[in-house]
């Protein structure tokens, strides 16, 4: 790929993980349409061949496993050396998991945290020195409406997204004075391959009534989701280009309704127990 970023300093350089499908592909295509350069990564780089063929001057495909810390460091170092900068990091790579908390093994839980928390953390550490040096940049963290609330069967998945959001909220405070934006994206149900890329814990019969509907939804709901990834990508670019980029951006009517409803229920419950909670203050 010709070094379009150096030739055109007005174009941004994006690093997108999990760019071969779903939100990663949609964001890549939206960035290309905006005239930017995208370093698109995936574990199997051949899944990006069509993107490179369609946009040879704007898309570069690189293999990257976001759980490989050494690979992350080498990729970011090479990217910064060749393009001169990294303007936008999109931590998108991920998968889903279904299982009751008791059903979920340590190995299953650690695997999800490696992918959704430790991988993004390593990428952030790798790109921030370059962004800090330029006092400019954006970090997009793909969470989920499940990063603000959880449901039976999604304990492990939501645990990783809660962790990602907590890390990102602190990160935003730390880098805002340095000219760097952080955007947490919280999609609802979109037509991505999330349910096709899912692990499932071994079932315990006592959880059939609570976790069973979640298993059924993930097994049969793929392809019927209302969300359009292309529209999600457009919303993300709009948010990044705004003078005041939001910290959180729920996407889809289902996500907006669910998050607002959850916040209302949390406030209502705290209000009911407010007197008891306040009375724990010393000497009160």
Secondary structure by P-SEA (a helix, b strand, c coil): ccccccccccbbbbbbcccccaaaaaaaaaaaaabbbbbccccccccaaaaaaaccccbbbbbbccccaaaaaaaaaaaaaacccccbbbcccccccccccccccaaaaaaaaacccaaaaaaaaaaaaaaaaaccbbbbbbcccccccccccaaaaaaaaaaaaaaaaaaaaacccccbbbbbbbbcccccccccccccccccccccccaaaaaaaaacccccccccaaaaaaaaaaaaacccccccccccaaaaaaaaaaaaaaaaaaaaaaaaaaaccccc
